[in-house]
Every structure is written in C-alpha cells, then in structure tokens.
Amino acid sequence: MHSTTPHDEHWPPVGTGPWTRWWGYLTRWLIFGFAVGAFSPVVEGPEPWWQRKLYQVLVQLAFGLACAVVFTRAENALNTPRVQWKSWLIVALTWLLVQVVYATGLALLG
C-alpha cells in the first residue's frame, strides 16, 4: 500500500505563505464582481445595450480581482488563525479600500 499524502493530488498543498488559499478567495471575489456587474442597471448611452453591459461586467470582474489580491494578502498577514470576525472585518475593509481607489481612478480617467 502507498502512504497517504497530506493533500489531495488534484489540489496544491495549503501552505503558510502570503498567497495561501488564493484560488478560493479569487473565486469568491470574482463571483461577487460578476454578480454586481451582471445585475446592475445599464446606463443609457450611444453604444448597444450588450456592449454597455459587457463593459460593466468586465469592470466589476477587474474590481473583484483587485479585491481578491488585497484580501488574500491581508487575510494571510493579519489573520493567520482565521478568526471569523477578523475575516469579515477584512472583507469589509478590503471592499471599502478597493472601492475608494477604484472610484477615484475611474473618476480621474474620465
């Protein structure tokens, strides 16, 4: 018999580095970004409806990616024991920080 490995062969082992659990966090934040973009009302404009909706979804997916990066780094640096209230606080602060930076950047660009 073979010895058992401490992790499933199809998934990388969970480490203790700054990118621990990256894929799970990335998936959740991208789903959040997609949902926000997909269910937001479309603003009137000269482009066809589907182009404006696609733009909204892509912008929100980029927002979700930025949140995933910030959250993963913060969670692995500040909450290694994975205390639930700290995780939710980091979620809220991540959303607020990225929202402010994102909105400021979009306002400055146009």
Gaussian input, Z-matrix of N, CA and C with variables (Angstrom, degrees):
# hf/3-21g

backbone

0 1
 N
 C     1     B1
 C     2     B2     1     A1
 N     3     B3     2     A2     1     D1
 C     4     B4     3     A3     2     D2
 C     5     B5     4     A4     3     D3
 N     6     B6     5     A5     4     D4
 C     7     B7     6     A6     5     D5
 C     8     B8     7     A7     6     D6
 N     9     B9     8     A8     7     D7
 C    10    B10     9     A9     8     D8
 C    11    B11    10    A10     9     D9
 N    12    B12    11    A11    10    D10
 C    13    B13    12    A12    11    D11
 C    14    B14    13    A13    12    D12
 N    15    B15    14    A14    13    D13
 C    16    B16    15    A15    14    D14
 C    17    B17    16    A16    15    D15
 N    18    B18    17    A17    16    D16
 C    19    B19    18    A18    17    D17
 C    20    B20    19    A19    18    D18
 N    21    B21    20    A20    19    D19
 C    22    B22    21    A21    20    D20
 C    23    B23    22    A22    21    D21
 N    24    B24    23    A23    22    D22
 C    25    B25    24    A24    23    D23
 C    26    B26    25    A25    24    D24
 N    27    B27    26    A26    25    D25
 C    28    B28    27    A27    26    D26
 C    29    B29    28    A28    27    D27
 N    30    B30    29    A29    28    D28
 C    31    B31    30    A30    29    D29
 C    32    B32    31    A31    30    D30
 N    33    B33    32    A32    31    D31
 C    34    B34    33    A33    32    D32
 C    35    B35    34    A34    33    D33
 N    36    B36    35    A35    34    D34
 C    37    B37    36    A36    35    D35
 C    38    B38    37    A37    36    D36
 N    39    B39    38    A38    37    D37
 C    40    B40    39    A39    38    D38
 C    41    B41    40    A40    39    D39
 N    42    B42    41    A41    40    D40
 C    43    B43    42    A42    41    D41
 C    44    B44    43    A43    42    D42
 N    45    B45    44    A44    43    D43
 C    46    B46    45    A45    44    D44
 C    47    B47    46    A46    45    D45
 N    48    B48    47    A47    46    D46
 C    49    B49    48    A48    47    D47
 C    50    B50    49    A49    48    D48
 N    51    B51    50    A50    49    D49
 C    52    B52    51    A51    50    D50
 C    53    B53    52    A52    51    D51
 N    54    B54    53    A53    52    D52
 C    55    B55    54    A54    53    D53
 C    56    B56    55    A55    54    D54
 N    57    B57    56    A56    55    D55
 C    58    B58    57    A57    56    D56
 C    59    B59    58    A58    57    D57
 N    60    B60    59    A59    58    D58
 C    61    B61    60    A60    59    D59
 C    62    B62    61    A61    60    D60
 N    63    B63    62    A62    61    D61
 C    64    B64    63    A63    62    D62
 C    65    B65    64    A64    63    D63
 N    66    B66    65    A65    64    D64
 C    67    B67    66    A66    65    D65
 C    68    B68    67    A67    66    D66
 N    69    B69    68    A68    67    D67
 C    70    B70    69    A69    68    D68
 C    71    B71    70    A70    69    D69
 N    72    B72    71    A71    70    D70
 C    73    B73    72    A72    71    D71
 C    74    B74    73    A73    72    D72
 N    75    B75    74    A74    73    D73
 C    76    B76    75    A75    74    D74
 C    77    B77    76    A76    75    D75
 N    78    B78    77    A77    76    D76
 C    79    B79    78    A78    77    D77
 C    80    B80    79    A79    78    D78
 N    81    B81    80    A80    79    D79
 C    82    B82    81    A81    80    D80
 C    83    B83    82    A82    81    D81
 N    84    B84    83    A83    82    D82
 C    85    B85    84    A84    83    D83
 C    86    B86    85    A85    84    D84
 N    87    B87    86    A86    85    D85
 C    88    B88    87    A87    86    D86
 C    89    B89    88    A88    87    D87
 N    90    B90    89    A89    88    D88
 C    91    B91    90    A90    89    D89
 C    92    B92    91    A91    90    D90
 N    93    B93    92    A92    91    D91
 C    94    B94    93    A93    92    D92
 C    95    B95    94    A94    93    D93
 N    96    B96    95    A95    94    D94
 C    97    B97    96    A96    95    D95
 C    98    B98    97    A97    96    D96
 N    99    B99    98    A98    97    D97
 C   100   B100    99    A99    98    D98
 C   101   B101   100   A100    99    D99
 N   102   B102   101   A101   100   D100
 C   103   B103   102   A102   101   D101
 C   104   B104   103   A103   102   D102
 N   105   B105   104   A104   103   D103
 C   106   B106   105   A105   104   D104
 C   107   B107   106   A106   105   D105
 N   108   B108   107   A107   106   D106
 C   109   B109   108   A108   107   D107
 C   110   B110   109   A109   108   D108
 N   111   B111   110   A110   109   D109
 C   112   B112   111   A111   110   D110
 C   113   B113   112   A112   111   D111
 N   114   B114   113   A113   112   D112
 C   115   B115   114   A114   113   D113
 C   116   B116   115   A115   114   D114
 N   117   B117   116   A116   115   D115
 C   118   B118   117   A117   116   D116
 C   119   B119   118   A118   117   D117
 N   120   B120   119   A119   118   D118
 C   121   B121   120   A120   119   D119
 C   122   B122   121   A121   120   D120
 N   123   B123   122   A122   121   D121
 C   124   B124   123   A123   122   D122
 C   125   B125   124   A124   123   D123
 N   126   B126   125   A125   124   D124
 C   127   B127   126   A126   125   D125
 C   128   B128   127   A127   126   D126
 N   129   B129   128   A128   127   D127
 C   130   B130   129   A129   128   D128
 C   131   B131   130   A130   129   D129
 N   132   B132   131   A131   130   D130
 C   133   B133   132   A132   131   D131
 C   134   B134   133   A133   132   D132
 N   135   B135   134   A134   133   D133
 C   136   B136   135   A135   134   D134
 C   137   B137   136   A136   135   D135
 N   138   B138   137   A137   136   D136
 C   139   B139   138   A138   137   D137
 C   140   B140   139   A139   138   D138
 N   141   B141   140   A140   139   D139
 C   142   B142   141   A141   140   D140
 C   143   B143   142   A142   141   D141
 N   144   B144   143   A143   142   D142
 C   145   B145   144   A144   143   D143
 C   146   B146   145   A145   144   D144
 N   147   B147   146   A146   145   D145
 C   148   B148   147   A147   146   D146
 C   149   B149   148   A148   147   D147
 N   150   B150   149   A149   148   D148
 C   151   B151   150   A150   149   D149
 C   152   B152   151   A151   150   D150
 N   153   B153   152   A152   151   D151
 C   154   B154   153   A153   152   D152
 C   155   B155   154   A154   153   D153
 N   156   B156   155   A155   154   D154
 C   157   B157   156   A156   155   D155
 C   158   B158   157   A157   156   D156
 N   159   B159   158   A158   157   D157
 C   160   B160   159   A159   158   D158
 C   161   B161   160   A160   159   D159
 N   162   B162   161   A161   160   D160
 C   163   B163   162   A162   161   D161
 C   164   B164   163   A163   162   D162
 N   165   B165   164   A164   163   D163
 C   166   B166   165   A165   164   D164
 C   167   B167   166   A166   165   D165
 N   168   B168   167   A167   166   D166
 C   169   B169   168   A168   167   D167
 C   170   B170   169   A169   168   D168
 N   171   B171   170   A170   169   D169
 C   172   B172   171   A171   170   D170
 C   173   B173   172   A172   171   D171
 N   174   B174   173   A173   172   D172
 C   175   B175   174   A174   173   D173
 C   176   B176   175   A175   174   D174
 N   177   B177   176   A176   175   D175
 C   178   B178   177   A177   176   D176
 C   179   B179   178   A178   177   D177
 N   180   B180   179   A179   178   D178
 C   181   B181   180   A180   179   D179
 C   182   B182   181   A181   180   D180
 N   183   B183   182   A182   181   D181
 C   184   B184   183   A183   182   D182
 C   185   B185   184   A184   183   D183
 N   186   B186   185   A185   184   D184
 C   187   B187   186   A186   185   D185
 C   188   B188   187   A187   186   D186
 N   189   B189   188   A188   187   D187
 C   190   B190   189   A189   188   D188
 C   191   B191   190   A190   189   D189
 N   192   B192   191   A191   190   D190
 C   193   B193   192   A192   191   D191
 C   194   B194   193   A193   192   D192
 N   195   B195   194   A194   193   D193
 C   196   B196   195   A195   194   D194
 C   197   B197   196   A196   195   D195
 N   198   B198   197   A197   196   D196
 C   199   B199   198   A198   197   D197
 C   200   B200   199   A199   198   D198
 N   201   B201   200   A200   199   D199
 C   202   B202   201   A201   200   D200
 C   203   B203   202   A202   201   D201
 N   204   B204   203   A203   202   D202
 C   205   B205   204   A204   203   D203
 C   206   B206   205   A205   204   D204
 N   207   B207   206   A206   205   D205
 C   208   B208   207   A207   206   D206
 C   209   B209   208   A208   207   D207
 N   210   B210   209   A209   208   D208
 C   211   B211   210   A210   209   D209
 C   212   B212   211   A211   210   D210
 N   213   B213   212   A212   211   D211
 C   214   B214   213   A213   212   D212
 C   215   B215   214   A214   213   D213
 N   216   B216   215   A215   214   D214
 C   217   B217   216   A216   215   D215
 C   218   B218   217   A217   216   D216
 N   219   B219   218   A218   217   D217
 C   220   B220   219   A219   218   D218
 C   221   B221   220   A220   219   D219
 N   222   B222   221   A221   220   D220
 C   223   B223   222   A222   221   D221
 C   224   B224   223   A223   222   D222
 N   225   B225   224   A224   223   D223
 C   226   B226   225   A225   224   D224
 C   227   B227   226   A226   225   D225
 N   228   B228   227   A227   226   D226
 C   229   B229   228   A228   227   D227
 C   230   B230   229   A229   228   D228
 N   231   B231   230   A230   229   D229
 C   232   B232   231   A231   230   D230
 C   233   B233   232   A232   231   D231
 N   234   B234   233   A233   232   D232
 C   235   B235   234   A234   233   D233
 C   236   B236   235   A235   234   D234
 N   237   B237   236   A236   235   D235
 C   238   B238   237   A237   236   D236
 C   239   B239   238   A238   237   D237
 N   240   B240   239   A239   238   D238
 C   241   B241   240   A240   239   D239
 C   242   B242   241   A241   240   D240
 N   243   B243   242   A242   241   D241
 C   244   B244   243   A243   242   D242
 C   245   B245   244   A244   243   D243
 N   246   B246   245   A245   244   D244
 C   247   B247   246   A246   245   D245
 C   248   B248   247   A247   246   D246
 N   249   B249   248   A248   247   D247
 C   250   B250   249   A249   248   D248
 C   251   B251   250   A250   249   D249
 N   252   B252   251   A251   250   D250
 C   253   B253   252   A252   251   D251
 C   254   B254   253   A253   252   D252
 N   255   B255   254   A254   253   D253
 C   256   B256   255   A255   254   D254
 C   257   B257   256   A256   255   D255
 N   258   B258   257   A257   256   D256
 C   259   B259   258   A258   257   D257
 C   260   B260   259   A259   258   D258
 N   261   B261   260   A260   259   D259
 C   262   B262   261   A261   260   D260
 C   263   B263   262   A262   261   D261
 N   264   B264   263   A263   262   D262
 C   265   B265   264   A264   263   D263
 C   266   B266   265   A265   264   D264
 N   267   B267   266   A266   265   D265
 C   268   B268   267   A267   266   D266
 C   269   B269   268   A268   267   D267
 N   270   B270   269   A269   268   D268
 C   271   B271   270   A270   269   D269
 C   272   B272   271   A271   270   D270
 N   273   B273   272   A272   271   D271
 C   274   B274   273   A273   272   D272
 C   275   B275   274   A274   273   D273
 N   276   B276   275   A275   274   D274
 C   277   B277   276   A276   275   D275
 C   278   B278   277   A277   276   D276
 N   279   B279   278   A278   277   D277
 C   280   B280   279   A279   278   D278
 C   281   B281   280   A280   279   D279
 N   282   B282   281   A281   280   D280
 C   283   B283   282   A282   281   D281
 C   284   B284   283   A283   282   D282
 N   285   B285   284   A284   283   D283
 C   286   B286   285   A285   284   D284
 C   287   B287   286   A286   285   D285
 N   288   B288   287   A287   286   D286
 C   289   B289   288   A288   287   D287
 C   290   B290   289   A289   288   D288
 N   291   B291   290   A290   289   D289
 C   292   B292   291   A291   290   D290
 C   293   B293   292   A292   291   D291
 N   294   B294   293   A293   292   D292
 C   295   B295   294   A294   293   D293
 C   296   B296   295   A295   294   D294
 N   297   B297   296   A296   295   D295
 C   298   B298   297   A297   296   D296
 C   299   B299   298   A298   297   D297
 N   300   B300   299   A299   298   D298
 C   301   B301   300   A300   299   D299
 C   302   B302   301   A301   300   D300
 N   303   B303   302   A302   301   D301
 C   304   B304   303   A303   302   D302
 C   305   B305   304   A304   303   D303
 N   306   B306   305   A305   304   D304
 C   307   B307   306   A306   305   D305
 C   308   B308   307   A307   306   D306
 N   309   B309   308   A308   307   D307
 C   310   B310   309   A309   308   D308
 C   311   B311   310   A310   309   D309
 N   312   B312   311   A311   310   D310
 C   313   B313   312   A312   311   D311
 C   314   B314   313   A313   312   D312
 N   315   B315   314   A314   313   D313
 C   316   B316   315   A315   314   D314
 C   317   B317   316   A316   315   D315
 N   318   B318   317   A317   316   D316
 C   319   B319   318   A318   317   D317
 C   320   B320   319   A319   318   D318
 N   321   B321   320   A320   319   D319
 C   322   B322   321   A321   320   D320
 C   323   B323   322   A322   321   D321
 N   324   B324   323   A323   322   D322
 C   325   B325   324   A324   323   D323
 C   326   B326   325   A325   324   D324
 N   327   B327   326   A326   325   D325
 C   328   B328   327   A327   326   D326
 C   329   B329   328   A328   327   D327

   B1=1.4483
   B2=1.5115
   B3=1.3139
   B4=1.4582
   B5=1.5205
   B6=1.3150
   B7=1.4655
   B8=1.5252
   B9=1.2998
   B10=1.4635
   B11=1.5174
   B12=1.3016
   B13=1.4566
   B14=1.5202
   B15=1.3233
   B16=1.4626
   B17=1.5264
   B18=1.3231
   B19=1.4632
   B20=1.5225
   B21=1.2953
   B22=1.4598
   B23=1.5255
   B24=1.3157
   B25=1.4622
   B26=1.5275
   B27=1.3236
   B28=1.4610
   B29=1.5208
   B30=1.3078
   B31=1.4601
   B32=1.5175
   B33=1.3197
   B34=1.4626
   B35=1.5243
   B36=1.3266
   B37=1.4623
   B38=1.5265
   B39=1.3188
   B40=1.4634
   B41=1.5147
   B42=1.3165
   B43=1.4519
   B44=1.5111
   B45=1.3105
   B46=1.4551
   B47=1.5163
   B48=1.3121
   B49=1.4547
   B50=1.5177
   B51=1.3274
   B52=1.4689
   B53=1.5291
   B54=1.3266
   B55=1.4625
   B56=1.5266
   B57=1.3306
   B58=1.4518
   B59=1.5225
   B60=1.3129
   B61=1.4660
   B62=1.5271
   B63=1.3183
   B64=1.4613
   B65=1.5228
   B66=1.3323
   B67=1.4663
   B68=1.5194
   B69=1.3070
   B70=1.4660
   B71=1.5132
   B72=1.3308
   B73=1.4675
   B74=1.5241
   B75=1.3278
   B76=1.4641
   B77=1.5249
   B78=1.3199
   B79=1.4609
   B80=1.5220
   B81=1.3254
   B82=1.4745
   B83=1.5204
   B84=1.3314
   B85=1.4627
   B86=1.5244
   B87=1.3422
   B88=1.4672
   B89=1.5294
   B90=1.3214
   B91=1.4658
   B92=1.5261
   B93=1.3298
   B94=1.4657
   B95=1.5285
   B96=1.3219
   B97=1.4616
   B98=1.5171
   B99=1.3296
   B100=1.4638
   B101=1.5205
   B102=1.3325
   B103=1.4679
   B104=1.5215
   B105=1.3244
   B106=1.4672
   B107=1.5253
   B108=1.3202
   B109=1.4610
   B110=1.5144
   B111=1.3219
   B112=1.4651
   B113=1.5230
   B114=1.3265
   B115=1.4605
   B116=1.5219
   B117=1.3237
   B118=1.4670
   B119=1.5210
   B120=1.3321
   B121=1.4682
   B122=1.5239
   B123=1.3110
   B124=1.4600
   B125=1.5212
   B126=1.3186
   B127=1.4560
   B128=1.5251
   B129=1.3197
   B130=1.4652
   B131=1.5264
   B132=1.3116
   B133=1.4520
   B134=1.5143
   B135=1.3248
   B136=1.4658
   B137=1.5305
   B138=1.3339
   B139=1.4617
   B140=1.5256
   B141=1.3261
   B142=1.4681
   B143=1.5360
   B144=1.3307
   B145=1.4620
   B146=1.5251
   B147=1.3312
   B148=1.4648
   B149=1.5256
   B150=1.3324
   B151=1.4700
   B152=1.5238
   B153=1.3181
   B154=1.4659
   B155=1.5239
   B156=1.3354
   B157=1.4683
   B158=1.5229
   B159=1.3226
   B160=1.4594
   B161=1.5219
   B162=1.3245
   B163=1.4631
   B164=1.5286
   B165=1.3268
   B166=1.4658
   B167=1.5253
   B168=1.3162
   B169=1.4674
   B170=1.5240
   B171=1.3202
   B172=1.4703
   B173=1.5234
   B174=1.3275
   B175=1.4670
   B176=1.5235
   B177=1.3184
   B178=1.4611
   B179=1.5313
   B180=1.3199
   B181=1.4677
   B182=1.5248
   B183=1.3239
   B184=1.4658
   B185=1.5233
   B186=1.3243
   B187=1.4661
   B188=1.5336
   B189=1.3320
   B190=1.4615
   B191=1.5213
   B192=1.3272
   B193=1.4647
   B194=1.5243
   B195=1.3279
   B196=1.4696
   B197=1.5234
   B198=1.3249
   B199=1.4675
   B200=1.5304
   B201=1.3225
   B202=1.4658
   B203=1.5198
   B204=1.3222
   B205=1.4680
   B206=1.5246
   B207=1.3273
   B208=1.4679
   B209=1.5247
   B210=1.3382
   B211=1.4580
   B212=1.5256
   B213=1.3239
   B214=1.4652
   B215=1.5176
   B216=1.3273
   B217=1.4671
   B218=1.5305
   B219=1.3335
   B220=1.4656
   B221=1.5244
   B222=1.3137
   B223=1.4662
   B224=1.5230
   B225=1.3215
   B226=1.4608
   B227=1.5213
   B228=1.3176
   B229=1.4647
   B230=1.5262
   B231=1.3319
   B232=1.4646
   B233=1.5230
   B234=1.3217
   B235=1.4640
   B236=1.5251
   B237=1.3180
   B238=1.4690
   B239=1.5225
   B240=1.3485
   B241=1.4717
   B242=1.5295
   B243=1.3230
   B244=1.4642
   B245=1.5342
   B246=1.3268
   B247=1.4604
   B248=1.5302
   B249=1.3330
   B250=1.4648
   B251=1.5290
   B252=1.3264
   B253=1.4662
   B254=1.5217
   B255=1.3405
   B256=1.4662
   B257=1.5297
   B258=1.3291
   B259=1.4668
   B260=1.5214
   B261=1.3373
   B262=1.4643
   B263=1.5208
   B264=1.3251
   B265=1.4648
   B266=1.5276
   B267=1.3215
   B268=1.4690
   B269=1.5279
   B270=1.3391
   B271=1.4721
   B272=1.5240
   B273=1.3354
   B274=1.4700
   B275=1.5247
   B276=1.3239
   B277=1.4638
   B278=1.5266
   B279=1.3277
   B280=1.4655
   B281=1.5194
   B282=1.3327
   B283=1.4599
   B284=1.5274
   B285=1.3398
   B286=1.4634
   B287=1.5240
   B288=1.3237
   B289=1.4627
   B290=1.5279
   B291=1.3197
   B292=1.4645
   B293=1.5272
   B294=1.3266
   B295=1.4661
   B296=1.5249
   B297=1.3339
   B298=1.4704
   B299=1.5300
   B300=1.3212
   B301=1.4660
   B302=1.5273
   B303=1.3139
   B304=1.4619
   B305=1.5242
   B306=1.3290
   B307=1.4678
   B308=1.5251
   B309=1.3203
   B310=1.4633
   B311=1.5259
   B312=1.3208
   B313=1.4637
   B314=1.5164
   B315=1.3351
   B316=1.4626
   B317=1.5268
   B318=1.3279
   B319=1.4675
   B320=1.5260
   B321=1.3155
   B322=1.4615
   B323=1.5312
   B324=1.3281
   B325=1.4667
   B326=1.5237
   B327=1.2959
   B328=1.4489
   B329=1.4518
   A1=110.35
   A2=115.27
   A3=120.07
   A4=110.05
   A5=113.81
   A6=116.69
   A7=108.79
   A8=115.77
   A9=119.27
   A10=109.78
   A11=114.61
   A12=119.82
   A13=108.57
   A14=117.86
   A15=119.77
   A16=113.85
   A17=117.88
   A18=120.19
   A19=109.67
   A20=115.20
   A21=121.58
   A22=108.63
   A23=116.91
   A24=121.15
   A25=112.69
   A26=117.79
   A27=120.73
   A28=113.14
   A29=117.86
   A30=121.66
   A31=109.31
   A32=117.23
   A33=118.95
   A34=110.02
   A35=117.10
   A36=119.11
   A37=110.45
   A38=115.34
   A39=120.50
   A40=107.49
   A41=116.19
   A42=120.94
   A43=111.99
   A44=114.67
   A45=119.93
   A46=111.17
   A47=118.06
   A48=122.05
   A49=112.70
   A50=115.68
   A51=120.00
   A52=113.88
   A53=118.34
   A54=120.74
   A55=112.16
   A56=118.20
   A57=122.20
   A58=110.06
   A59=117.13
   A60=124.76
   A61=113.16
   A62=116.97
   A63=122.36
   A64=112.27
   A65=117.79
   A66=120.38
   A67=112.02
   A68=117.69
   A69=120.33
   A70=112.24
   A71=116.03
   A72=119.74
   A73=110.67
   A74=116.61
   A75=120.61
   A76=110.53
   A77=116.71
   A78=120.78
   A79=111.29
   A80=116.70
   A81=119.95
   A82=111.97
   A83=116.86
   A84=119.49
   A85=111.43
   A86=117.94
   A87=119.67
   A88=111.49
   A89=117.18
   A90=120.14
   A91=109.79
   A92=116.47
   A93=120.62
   A94=110.42
   A95=117.10
   A96=120.61
   A97=112.22
   A98=116.94
   A99=120.37
   A100=110.93
   A101=116.97
   A102=120.31
   A103=111.31
   A104=116.78
   A105=119.96
   A106=110.23
   A107=117.30
   A108=120.33
   A109=113.25
   A110=116.90
   A111=120.58
   A112=112.55
   A113=117.39
   A114=120.11
   A115=113.77
   A116=117.63
   A117=120.75
   A118=109.51
   A119=116.74
   A120=117.92
   A121=110.69
   A122=115.89
   A123=121.44
   A124=109.08
   A125=115.97
   A126=121.94
   A127=108.45
   A128=116.02
   A129=120.54
   A130=110.42
   A131=116.03
   A132=120.93
   A133=110.59
   A134=117.09
   A135=120.20
   A136=113.46
   A137=117.87
   A138=120.55
   A139=109.74
   A140=116.84
   A141=119.52
   A142=110.72
   A143=115.32
   A144=121.60
   A145=112.03
   A146=117.20
   A147=120.46
   A148=111.94
   A149=118.84
   A150=120.67
   A151=110.81
   A152=116.78
   A153=119.89
   A154=110.68
   A155=116.89
   A156=120.76
   A157=110.12
   A158=118.07
   A159=121.76
   A160=110.76
   A161=116.74
   A162=121.06
   A163=110.46
   A164=117.15
   A165=120.43
   A166=110.96
   A167=116.59
   A168=120.34
   A169=110.42
   A170=118.05
   A171=120.64
   A172=111.81
   A173=117.04
   A174=120.32
   A175=109.94
   A176=117.50
   A177=120.38
   A178=111.97
   A179=118.34
   A180=119.94
   A181=110.68
   A182=117.21
   A183=120.36
   A184=110.20
   A185=116.92
   A186=121.43
   A187=110.10
   A188=116.97
   A189=121.00
   A190=112.25
   A191=116.95
   A192=120.99
   A193=110.80
   A194=116.93
   A195=120.53
   A196=110.48
   A197=117.18
   A198=120.54
   A199=111.09
   A200=117.15
   A201=120.68
   A202=111.06
   A203=116.93
   A204=120.59
   A205=110.21
   A206=116.85
   A207=120.78
   A208=110.46
   A209=117.21
   A210=120.62
   A211=112.01
   A212=116.97
   A213=119.96
   A214=111.19
   A215=116.13
   A216=119.09
   A217=111.11
   A218=117.30
   A219=120.62
   A220=111.52
   A221=117.28
   A222=121.17
   A223=111.06
   A224=117.34
   A225=120.29
   A226=112.89
   A227=117.63
   A228=120.18
   A229=112.08
   A230=117.18
   A231=120.63
   A232=114.51
   A233=117.83
   A234=119.72
   A235=111.41
   A236=116.84
   A237=119.45
   A238=113.49
   A239=120.66
   A240=117.93
   A241=113.92
   A242=117.63
   A243=124.59
   A244=112.03
   A245=115.43
   A246=121.57
   A247=107.30
   A248=116.53
   A249=120.37
   A250=113.12
   A251=118.22
   A252=118.71
   A253=111.44
   A254=116.84
   A255=119.27
   A256=110.64
   A257=116.23
   A258=119.51
   A259=110.87
   A260=117.24
   A261=120.13
   A262=111.44
   A263=116.86
   A264=119.73
   A265=110.28
   A266=116.71
   A267=120.69
   A268=110.27
   A269=118.10
   A270=120.85
   A271=110.01
   A272=116.49
   A273=120.40
   A274=111.47
   A275=116.71
   A276=119.84
   A277=111.71
   A278=116.74
   A279=120.41
   A280=110.12
   A281=116.04
   A282=119.83
   A283=110.61
   A284=116.78
   A285=120.53
   A286=111.54
   A287=117.25
   A288=121.34
   A289=111.23
   A290=116.61
   A291=119.63
   A292=110.00
   A293=117.81
   A294=120.76
   A295=111.02
   A296=117.07
   A297=120.76
   A298=110.41
   A299=117.07
   A300=120.59
   A301=110.50
   A302=116.71
   A303=121.99
   A304=111.34
   A305=116.77
   A306=120.39
   A307=111.06
   A308=116.76
   A309=120.26
   A310=110.27
   A311=116.43
   A312=120.27
   A313=112.47
   A314=116.85
   A315=119.84
   A316=111.52
   A317=117.06
   A318=120.22
   A319=111.09
   A320=116.53
   A321=119.81
   A322=112.02
   A323=116.40
   A324=119.97
   A325=113.45
   A326=116.92
   A327=114.12
   A328=112.61
   D1=143.96
   D2=176.95
   D3=-82.33
   D4=149.68
   D5=175.57
   D6=-73.70
   D7=148.01
   D8=-179.18
   D9=-80.16
   D10=146.28
   D11=177.89
   D12=-91.98
   D13=154.68
   D14=-177.60
   D15=-74.32
   D16=-4.72
   D17=179.56
   D18=-140.84
   D19=160.38
   D20=176.97
   D21=-66.47
   D22=140.30
   D23=-176.92
   D24=-65.09
   D25=-24.63
   D26=-176.54
   D27=-84.22
   D28=-10.66
   D29=-177.50
   D30=-124.32
   D31=144.18
   D32=177.76
   D33=-68.12
   D34=153.05
   D35=179.18
   D36=-65.26
   D37=147.15
   D38=177.66
   D39=-81.57
   D40=121.31
   D41=-178.03
   D42=-101.62
   D43=-158.81
   D44=179.90
   D45=-125.29
   D46=15.64
   D47=-177.25
   D48=-81.32
   D49=-175.67
   D50=-177.19
   D51=-69.44
   D52=-14.29
   D53=-179.51
   D54=-110.74
   D55=21.94
   D56=177.95
   D57=-58.28
   D58=135.57
   D59=178.20
   D60=62.35
   D61=24.44
   D62=-177.56
   D63=-56.00
   D64=-46.96
   D65=-173.64
   D66=-64.72
   D67=-39.54
   D68=177.85
   D69=-65.17
   D70=-44.65
   D71=178.96
   D72=-66.02
   D73=-41.93
   D74=179.56
   D75=-59.87
   D76=-45.05
   D77=-179.88
   D78=-59.60
   D79=-46.16
   D80=-178.67
   D81=-64.08
   D82=-43.73
   D83=-178.49
   D84=-69.22
   D85=-34.94
   D86=177.39
   D87=-68.90
   D88=-37.67
   D89=175.63
   D90=-62.87
   D91=-42.50
   D92=177.14
   D93=-60.65
   D94=-47.44
   D95=179.88
   D96=-62.04
   D97=-42.16
   D98=178.72
   D99=-63.48
   D100=-44.68
   D101=-179.07
   D102=-61.71
   D103=-43.50
   D104=179.05
   D105=-62.98
   D106=-45.45
   D107=-179.80
   D108=-67.41
   D109=-38.98
   D110=-176.56
   D111=-72.46
   D112=-33.12
   D113=-175.27
   D114=-102.07
   D115=5.70
   D116=175.22
   D117=-77.59
   D118=146.76
   D119=176.12
   D120=-67.99
   D121=149.52
   D122=-179.01
   D123=-91.16
   D124=129.87
   D125=178.22
   D126=-79.71
   D127=142.44
   D128=178.77
   D129=-65.15
   D130=144.36
   D131=179.32
   D132=-168.12
   D133=175.88
   D134=-177.69
   D135=-74.09
   D136=-22.45
   D137=-178.71
   D138=-76.01
   D139=160.13
   D140=174.26
   D141=-61.92
   D142=155.84
   D143=-177.13
   D144=-54.97
   D145=-45.40
   D146=-175.67
   D147=-65.19
   D148=-31.19
   D149=177.43
   D150=-68.98
   D151=-41.58
   D152=178.48
   D153=-65.97
   D154=-40.30
   D155=179.21
   D156=-66.43
   D157=-42.91
   D158=177.55
   D159=-60.41
   D160=-42.78
   D161=177.75
   D162=-61.09
   D163=-43.52
   D164=178.53
   D165=-60.38
   D166=-46.13
   D167=-178.71
   D168=-63.88
   D169=-43.60
   D170=-179.64
   D171=-64.76
   D172=-40.10
   D173=177.88
   D174=-63.61
   D175=-41.79
   D176=-179.69
   D177=-72.21
   D178=-30.78
   D179=173.61
   D180=-66.08
   D181=-39.14
   D182=175.59
   D183=-64.40
   D184=-38.40
   D185=175.51
   D186=-61.10
   D187=-44.45
   D188=178.01
   D189=-62.25
   D190=-38.71
   D191=176.87
   D192=-63.43
   D193=-44.48
   D194=178.52
   D195=-62.62
   D196=-41.92
   D197=178.00
   D198=-63.43
   D199=-39.79
   D200=179.90
   D201=-62.21
   D202=-41.90
   D203=179.47
   D204=-64.28
   D205=-49.62
   D206=-178.16
   D207=-64.09
   D208=-45.82
   D209=-177.66
   D210=-64.14
   D211=-44.72
   D212=-178.57
   D213=-60.31
   D214=-46.27
   D215=179.86
   D216=-64.35
   D217=-43.20
   D218=-178.97
   D219=-67.69
   D220=-44.17
   D221=-178.79
   D222=-62.77
   D223=-41.45
   D224=-178.48
   D225=-77.45
   D226=-20.23
   D227=178.07
   D228=-92.23
   D229=-37.64
   D230=-170.85
   D231=-106.27
   D232=-13.54
   D233=-174.65
   D234=-140.35
   D235=55.20
   D236=-179.18
   D237=-63.93
   D238=-31.74
   D239=176.42
   D240=-76.16
   D241=-4.54
   D242=178.54
   D243=60.45
   D244=54.32
   D245=174.58
   D246=-74.58
   D247=129.19
   D248=-170.23
   D249=-61.70
   D250=-45.06
   D251=-177.60
   D252=-66.28
   D253=-32.46
   D254=176.58
   D255=-68.17
   D256=-38.74
   D257=178.18
   D258=-60.99
   D259=-44.24
   D260=179.65
   D261=-67.65
   D262=-35.60
   D263=176.05
   D264=-64.56
   D265=-42.18
   D266=178.37
   D267=-65.66
   D268=-37.04
   D269=175.96
   D270=-59.58
   D271=-49.52
   D272=-177.81
   D273=-64.05
   D274=-44.04
   D275=-179.67
   D276=-68.60
   D277=-35.53
   D278=176.20
   D279=-61.92
   D280=-49.07
   D281=-179.99
   D282=-59.30
   D283=-44.99
   D284=-178.71
   D285=-63.81
   D286=-47.30
   D287=-178.99
   D288=-61.76
   D289=-49.70
   D290=-178.00
   D291=-67.16
   D292=-36.76
   D293=178.35
   D294=-61.49
   D295=-44.92
   D296=179.89
   D297=-64.09
   D298=-47.24
   D299=-179.81
   D300=-64.21
   D301=-43.72
   D302=-178.53
   D303=-64.80
   D304=-47.65
   D305=-179.48
   D306=-64.98
   D307=-39.03
   D308=177.75
   D309=-64.04
   D310=-44.99
   D311=179.21
   D312=-62.32
   D313=-43.81
   D314=178.90
   D315=-66.49
   D316=-35.87
   D317=178.39
   D318=-67.51
   D319=-38.61
   D320=-179.95
   D321=-71.43
   D322=-29.90
   D323=-179.57
   D324=-78.80
   D325=-23.32
   D326=-179.88
   D327=172.04

